[in-house]
């Protein structure tokens, strides 16, 4: 057998070792690659799982908030009877002064919505029902008679609160003739009572404009004029939903009467947040008659109209 030169022998001995090293390196690279792939896949799946969990939690949170989430109703304790509210209204009507707020001694606020009914009415009613909240609706009679599909909305509103008169045509009553006052106040009251099935004992003049003649006409019909202490300004062109929310939150305090409009997109958008803000402050929602019966303003506060 031919002898292998020393140089060739050393090379021959190195080749198997060299091949084993390349195989080992290659194996390590494959393992590292597989580990990397596996780690990436796990991280990706983990991210998806986290994202899915977050989305699910978000859906649950939204659904919980929308449905009340098992929280207690926002409405104030039902300790005021219908007889008490009627007696209270009779007393305040006899004073002859508009009311702008309650006494501020109990954690009660009155949300009020003007200019309905309209296309957003049912959604507003549904939101209030889900939160267990109560409110007062000042209705414009022409909206009922001009839109037959809305004729049943006042009855729906009456299920979550009190109903008020906001005139027949939503016109400024300053300088109105007696005939116009009869139509705007009296005819409107009758139409609203017919469609709501409720006694209409509250009146809000459009734009808040009234004088002694208007006051006497409203009083003669057994109604109480209701103004407000907090203006959301949702009826002002250009007011954003952020501004509306800020305006309401700034004025939320015991005894507040909040002015809003049920047919504004900004109000519809903000209402859930407004209800949450009321709850966060430990306040409860009541109708205007319930507020006056449970926490009436003092005579001096009533006469001055100053609520802060």
C-alpha positions as CSV (number, residue, x, y, z in Angstrom):
1,X,0.0,0.0,0.0
2,X,1.4,3.4,-1.1
3,X,2.4,5.7,1.7
4,X,0.5,8.9,2.0
5,X,2.8,11.9,2.2
6,X,2.7,13.6,5.6
7,X,1.1,16.7,4.2
8,X,-1.6,14.7,2.5
9,X,-2.1,12.6,5.7
10,X,-2.6,15.7,7.8
11,X,-5.1,17.0,5.2
12,X,-6.9,13.6,5.2
13,X,-7.2,13.7,8.9
14,X,-8.5,17.3,8.9
15,X,-11.2,16.7,6.3
16,X,-13.6,14.6,8.5
17,X,-13.2,17.1,11.3
18,X,-13.8,20.0,8.9
19,X,-16.9,18.3,7.5
20,X,-18.2,17.7,11.1
21,X,-17.6,21.3,12.0
22,X,-19.5,22.6,8.9
23,X,-22.4,20.2,9.7
24,X,-22.4,21.4,13.3
25,X,-22.4,25.1,12.2
26,X,-25.1,24.4,9.7
27,X,-27.2,22.6,12.3
28,X,-26.8,25.4,14.8
29,X,-27.8,27.9,12.1
30,X,-30.9,25.8,11.3
31,X,-31.8,25.6,15.0
32,X,-31.3,29.3,15.5
33,X,-33.4,30.0,12.5
34,X,-36.2,27.8,13.7
35,X,-36.0,29.3,17.2
36,X,-36.3,32.8,15.6
37,X,-39.2,31.7,13.5
38,X,-40.9,30.1,16.5
39,X,-40.3,33.2,18.7
40,X,-41.6,35.4,16.0
41,X,-44.7,33.3,15.6
42,X,-45.3,33.2,19.3
43,X,-44.8,36.9,19.6
44,X,-47.2,37.5,16.6
45,X,-49.8,35.2,18.1
46,X,-49.3,36.8,21.5
47,X,-49.9,40.2,19.9
48,X,-53.0,38.9,18.2
49,X,-54.2,37.4,21.4
50,X,-53.5,40.7,23.2
51,X,-55.2,42.6,20.5
52,X,-58.2,40.2,20.5
53,X,-58.4,40.5,24.2
54,X,-58.2,44.3,24.1
55,X,-60.8,44.4,21.4
56,X,-63.1,42.1,23.3
57,X,-62.6,44.2,26.5
58,X,-63.4,47.3,24.5
59,X,-66.5,45.8,23.1
60,X,-67.5,44.6,26.6
61,X,-66.8,48.1,28.1
62,X,-68.8,49.9,25.4
63,X,-71.7,47.4,25.8
64,X,-71.5,47.7,29.6
65,X,-71.6,51.5,29.4
66,X,-74.4,51.5,26.9
67,X,-76.5,49.0,28.9
68,X,-75.8,50.7,32.3
69,X,-73.2,48.0,33.2
70,X,-75.2,46.9,36.2
71,X,-74.7,50.4,37.8
72,X,-77.6,51.8,39.8
73,X,-80.0,54.1,38.0
74,X,-79.0,57.7,37.6
75,X,-82.5,58.8,38.6
76,X,-82.8,60.3,42.1
77,X,-84.5,58.4,44.9
78,X,-88.2,58.0,44.2
79,X,-89.3,59.6,47.4
80,X,-91.3,62.4,45.7
81,X,-94.9,61.4,45.0
82,X,-97.0,62.7,42.1
83,X,-99.3,64.5,44.6
84,X,-96.2,66.3,46.0
85,X,-95.0,67.4,42.6
86,X,-98.5,68.7,41.7
87,X,-98.7,70.6,45.0
88,X,-95.2,72.0,44.4
89,X,-96.1,73.1,40.9
90,X,-99.3,74.8,42.2
91,X,-97.2,76.7,44.8
92,X,-94.5,77.9,42.3
93,X,-97.1,78.9,39.7
94,X,-98.8,81.0,42.4
95,X,-95.5,82.9,42.9
96,X,-95.5,84.0,39.3
97,X,-91.7,83.9,38.8
98,X,-89.8,81.7,36.4
99,X,-87.5,79.1,38.0
100,X,-83.9,78.6,36.9
101,X,-82.6,76.1,39.4
102,X,-83.3,74.1,42.5
103,X,-82.1,74.8,46.0
104,X,-78.7,73.4,45.5
105,X,-78.9,71.4,48.8
106,X,-79.3,67.9,47.4
107,X,-77.3,66.0,44.7
108,X,-80.0,66.5,42.1
109,X,-79.8,67.9,38.6
110,X,-82.5,68.4,35.9
111,X,-81.6,67.7,32.3
112,X,-84.0,69.5,29.9
113,X,-84.3,69.0,26.1
114,X,-86.0,71.6,23.9
115,X,-87.4,71.7,20.3
116,X,-88.6,68.1,20.0
117,X,-89.8,65.8,18.9
118,X,-87.5,65.0,16.0
119,X,-85.4,62.3,14.3
120,X,-83.1,61.9,17.3
121,X,-85.9,61.7,19.9
122,X,-86.1,57.9,20.2
123,X,-82.3,57.6,20.5
124,X,-82.2,60.2,23.3
125,X,-85.0,58.4,25.1
126,X,-83.2,55.0,24.7
127,X,-80.0,56.4,26.2
128,X,-81.8,57.8,29.2
129,X,-83.6,54.5,29.7
130,X,-80.4,52.5,29.6
131,X,-78.8,54.8,32.2
132,X,-81.9,54.9,34.4
133,X,-82.0,58.6,34.0
134,X,-84.9,61.1,34.0
135,X,-85.3,64.4,32.1
136,X,-87.8,67.0,31.0
137,X,-88.8,67.6,27.4
138,X,-90.1,71.0,26.1
139,X,-92.0,70.2,22.9
140,X,-92.9,72.4,19.9
141,X,-96.4,71.5,18.8
142,X,-95.9,72.1,15.1
143,X,-93.3,69.3,15.1
144,X,-96.0,66.9,16.1
145,X,-98.6,68.1,13.6
146,X,-96.1,68.7,10.8
147,X,-94.5,65.3,11.0
148,X,-97.1,62.6,11.6
149,X,-94.4,60.0,12.0
150,X,-93.4,61.8,15.2
151,X,-96.9,61.9,16.7
152,X,-96.1,59.1,19.2
153,X,-92.7,60.5,20.3
154,X,-94.1,62.7,23.1
155,X,-95.7,59.6,24.7
156,X,-92.3,57.9,24.6
157,X,-90.6,60.9,26.2
158,X,-93.2,60.9,28.9
159,X,-92.0,57.4,29.9
160,X,-88.6,58.9,31.1
161,X,-89.7,62.2,32.4
162,X,-91.9,65.3,32.4
163,X,-93.4,67.1,29.4
164,X,-93.4,70.8,28.9
165,X,-94.8,73.3,26.4
166,X,-92.3,75.2,24.1
167,X,-95.0,77.0,22.0
168,X,-96.7,76.0,18.8
169,X,-94.3,77.6,16.3
170,X,-91.2,78.4,18.3
171,X,-91.5,82.2,17.8
172,X,-90.3,85.0,20.0
173,X,-93.3,85.9,22.2
174,X,-92.2,89.5,23.1
175,X,-94.7,91.8,21.5
176,X,-97.1,89.0,20.5
177,X,-100.8,89.8,20.3
178,X,-103.3,88.1,22.6
179,X,-104.4,86.0,19.7
180,X,-100.9,84.9,19.0
181,X,-100.3,84.1,22.7
182,X,-103.5,82.0,22.8
183,X,-102.2,80.0,19.8
184,X,-98.6,79.7,20.9
185,X,-99.3,78.8,24.5
186,X,-102.8,77.5,24.9
187,X,-103.3,75.6,21.6
188,X,-99.8,74.2,21.9
189,X,-100.5,73.0,25.5
190,X,-103.6,71.1,24.3
191,X,-101.8,69.5,21.3
192,X,-98.9,68.3,23.5
193,X,-101.2,66.9,26.2
194,X,-103.1,65.0,23.6
195,X,-100.1,63.4,22.1
196,X,-98.1,62.8,25.3
197,X,-100.9,61.6,27.5
198,X,-99.4,63.7,30.3
199,X,-100.5,66.9,32.1
200,X,-98.5,69.8,30.7
201,X,-97.7,72.1,33.7
202,X,-94.3,73.5,32.5
203,X,-93.6,76.1,29.9
204,X,-90.3,77.4,28.4
205,X,-90.4,80.5,26.2
206,X,-88.3,80.2,23.0
207,X,-84.9,81.8,23.3
208,X,-85.7,82.4,27.0
209,X,-87.5,85.6,26.0
210,X,-90.5,86.6,28.1
211,X,-92.1,89.7,29.7
212,X,-94.9,90.3,32.2
213,X,-97.6,89.8,29.6
214,X,-96.1,86.4,28.7
215,X,-95.7,85.5,32.3
216,X,-99.3,86.3,33.1
217,X,-100.6,84.2,30.2
218,X,-98.5,81.2,31.2
219,X,-99.6,81.5,34.8
220,X,-103.2,81.8,33.7
221,X,-102.9,78.3,32.0
222,X,-101.6,76.8,35.3
223,X,-98.1,76.4,33.9
224,X,-94.8,77.3,35.5
225,X,-92.1,79.0,33.4
226,X,-88.8,77.1,33.4
227,X,-85.5,78.7,32.5
228,X,-82.0,77.2,33.1
229,X,-78.8,77.7,35.1
230,X,-76.6,75.8,32.6
231,X,-76.6,76.5,28.9
232,X,-74.9,73.7,26.8
233,X,-75.0,76.1,23.8
234,X,-75.7,73.1,21.6
235,X,-78.2,75.3,19.7
236,X,-75.5,77.7,18.7
237,X,-74.1,77.3,15.2
238,X,-70.5,76.2,15.2
239,X,-70.4,74.8,18.7
240,X,-68.5,71.5,18.7
241,X,-69.4,68.5,20.8
242,X,-66.2,69.1,22.9
243,X,-67.4,72.6,23.7
244,X,-71.0,71.4,24.5
245,X,-69.6,68.7,26.9
246,X,-67.3,71.3,28.5
247,X,-70.2,73.8,29.0
248,X,-72.3,71.2,30.7
249,X,-69.6,69.8,32.9
250,X,-68.6,73.3,34.1
251,X,-72.1,73.8,35.4
252,X,-72.9,70.4,36.9
253,X,-73.7,71.1,40.5
254,X,-76.6,70.3,42.9
255,X,-79.8,72.1,41.8
256,X,-78.7,72.8,38.2
257,X,-81.2,72.9,35.3
258,X,-79.4,72.1,32.1
259,X,-80.5,73.4,28.7
260,X,-80.0,71.1,25.8
261,X,-81.7,70.3,22.5
262,X,-82.7,66.8,21.6
263,X,-82.3,67.2,17.8
264,X,-78.6,68.3,17.7
265,X,-76.0,65.8,16.7
266,X,-73.5,67.3,19.2
267,X,-76.0,66.6,22.0
268,X,-76.6,63.0,20.8
269,X,-72.8,62.5,20.7
270,X,-72.2,64.0,24.1
271,X,-75.2,62.6,26.1
272,X,-73.5,59.3,27.2
273,X,-70.5,61.4,28.4
274,X,-72.8,63.9,30.2
275,X,-74.5,61.0,32.0
276,X,-71.1,59.6,33.0
277,X,-70.0,63.0,34.3
278,X,-73.2,63.2,36.4
279,X,-72.6,59.8,37.9
280,X,-68.9,60.6,38.5
281,X,-69.9,63.7,40.5
282,X,-72.3,61.6,42.7
283,X,-75.3,63.5,41.2
284,X,-78.8,62.1,40.2
285,X,-81.1,63.2,37.5
286,X,-84.7,64.2,38.2
287,X,-87.4,66.0,36.3
288,X,-88.0,69.7,36.9
289,X,-91.1,69.1,39.1
290,X,-89.2,66.4,41.1
291,X,-86.3,68.9,41.6
292,X,-88.6,71.6,42.9
293,X,-90.4,69.2,45.2
294,X,-87.2,67.6,46.6
295,X,-84.9,70.6,46.7
296,X,-86.9,73.8,46.1
297,X,-85.0,77.2,45.7
298,X,-85.5,79.8,48.3
299,X,-87.8,82.7,47.6
300,X,-84.8,85.1,47.4
301,X,-83.1,82.7,44.9
302,X,-86.3,82.4,42.9
303,X,-86.8,86.2,42.8
304,X,-83.3,87.0,41.8
305,X,-82.8,84.1,39.3
306,X,-79.2,83.8,40.5
307,X,-78.2,80.2,41.0
308,X,-74.5,80.2,41.8
